[in-house]
Amino acid sequence: MGAYYDEIEIEDMAWDEVKGVYHYPCPCGDRFEISRKQLTNCEDIATCPSCSLIIRVVYDPLDFEDESPDDEGSASQGSEEDEEESDNSDDDQFEDALEKLTLTEPSATLVATAA
């Protein structure tokens, strides 16, 4: 698609926490909108709900790769908590494995026959 009204960098757009979208003023008086989900899916087209104009959003897809495609909220707060929880569960699994671990010494008769 090559008929963009304009190309706008994501830094020039405003984040609307209520609607969960980035927005930018449209000449018709409404605003172009694009969600984090769209950005995570590498979609770079922001549409205006009131007219047929579209803009291309210039952004780094790597900035959104840590978010799951169905995330709409802020990922920065949740991801830190999730990492702590997953670290704890890994530690718990490791401790469980250590509790179940049994070490046996080779019997003296086998050592004597091997020598």
C-alpha positions in Angstrom: 0.0 0.0 0.0 1.6 3.3 -1.0 -1.1 6.0 -0.5 -0.2 7.1 3.0 -1.2 10.5 4.1 2.1 10.8 6.0 4.8 8.8 7.8 4.9 9.6 11.6 7.4 8.3 14.1 6.0 6.5 17.2 7.7 9.0 19.4 5.6 11.8 17.9 2.4 9.9 18.8 0.6 10.1 22.2 -0.3 7.1 24.2 -4.0 6.9 25.4 -4.2 4.6 28.4 -8.0 4.6 28.4 -8.3 3.3 24.9 -5.0 1.5 24.8 -3.8 3.1 21.6 -1.2 5.5 20.2 -2.9 8.4 18.5 -1.9 11.3 16.2 -4.2 14.2 15.0 -5.9 13.8 11.7 -6.7 16.7 9.4 -10.4 15.8 9.6 -10.4 16.7 13.3 -10.4 13.1 14.6 -7.2 11.1 15.2 -5.2 8.3 13.7 -5.0 5.3 16.1 -2.9 2.1 16.3 -2.8 -0.4 19.2 0.2 -2.1 20.8 -1.3 -5.4 19.6 -1.0 -4.1 16.0 2.6 -2.9 16.6 3.5 -6.3 18.1 2.1 -8.0 15.0 4.4 -5.7 12.9 1.5 -3.7 11.5 2.5 -0.2 10.8 -0.7 1.4 9.5 -2.7 3.8 11.8 -6.2 4.5 10.6 -8.6 7.4 11.3 -12.0 6.1 12.3 -13.8 9.2 10.8 -12.2 9.4 7.3 -10.3 7.3 4.8 -6.8 8.7 5.6 -4.1 6.4 6.9 -0.6 7.0 8.1 2.5 4.8 8.3 3.9 4.5 11.8 7.7 4.4 11.9 8.9 2.4 14.9 11.3 -0.3 15.9 9.5 -3.7 16.0 12.1 -4.9 18.5 10.7 -2.5 21.0 7.5 -4.5 21.0 8.8 -8.1 20.6 8.6 -8.9 24.3 4.9 -8.3 24.4 2.6 -11.1 23.6 0.3 -10.3 20.6 -2.8 -10.3 22.8 -1.3 -7.8 25.4 -3.0 -4.5 25.4 -1.8 -3.1 28.7 1.6 -2.0 29.9 4.2 -4.7 29.5 6.9 -3.1 31.6 5.2 -3.5 35.0 3.9 -7.0 34.4 7.1 -8.4 32.8 9.2 -7.6 35.9 6.7 -9.3 38.2 6.5 -12.3 35.8 10.2 -12.7 35.7 10.4 -12.8 39.5 7.6 -15.4 39.6 9.3 -17.5 37.0 12.6 -17.3 38.8 11.0 -18.4 42.0 9.3 -21.4 40.3 12.6 -22.4 38.7 14.2 -22.3 42.1 11.4 -24.4 43.5 11.8 -27.0 40.8 15.5 -27.1 41.4 15.0 -27.6 45.1 12.4 -30.4 44.4 14.9 -32.1 42.1 17.6 -31.9 44.8 15.3 -33.5 47.4 14.5 -36.4 45.1 18.1 -36.9 44.1 19.8 -40.0 45.6 23.4 -40.8 45.4 24.7 -44.2 45.9 28.3 -45.3 46.5 29.7 -48.2 44.5 29.9 -51.3 46.6 33.3 -52.2 48.0 33.3 -55.6 46.3 33.0 -54.0 42.9 35.8 -51.6 43.5 38.0 -54.5 44.8 37.3 -56.7 41.8 38.1 -53.9 39.4 41.5 -53.3 40.9 
